[in-house]
């Protein structure tokens, strides 16, 4: 959902900038604003993305068994993992099944705690946050774990 929200924000900002460029023209019919906006548009998008990626809109706790944790990314390396939370899955016709929850971690201390719990087969309780716009430092999932309790 974060990726879709980011898409719509970028689309809205782009349409807004395009409408300003289309409306403001000099006497020759050439846009006066285009060179200025083209110069500052990348900075505007970076500021918008950076501002939005720092605002969390949800947080909570989950309990389960960590079954996978790996370091991913081409430019920004983040830790991505999966936790088996168990329970009743609506897709399995009401039977008990393994519900998998994907998460990201940016703190090395938390990664170490999760890895140790995974190797020992211990259940863990984690505290996570969800962000309005997920920046590259928050990983590829919608949830970023900040604490192992």
URRA-V795641 format. One record per pair of residues at least 24 apart in sequence whose ideal C-beta (glycine too) atoms are under 6 Angstrom apart, sorted by the first residue. I is the first residue (numbers start at 1). GAP is how many residues later the second one is. D is the distance in whole Angstrom. If there is no record, write none. Layout:
i=[I I]
gap=[GAP GAP]
d=[D D]
This chain:
i=[2 2 6 52 52 53 53 53 55 56 56 57 57 58 59 61 61 62 63 65 66 66 66 69 69 76 76 78 78 78 79 79 80 80 80 102 103 103 103 104 104 104 105 110 110 113 124 125]
gap=[132 140 127 80 81 78 80 82 77 73 75 73 75 72 70 64 66 64 62 58 48 51 52 45 46 60 61 26 28 61 26 32 24 59 60 39 38 40 42 35 37 40 40 35 38 35 24 24]
d=[4 6 5 5 3 6 5 3 4 4 5 6 5 4 4 6 5 6 5 6 5 6 4 6 6 4 6 5 6 4 4 5 6 6 6 5 6 5 5 2 5 5 5 6 6 4 6 4]
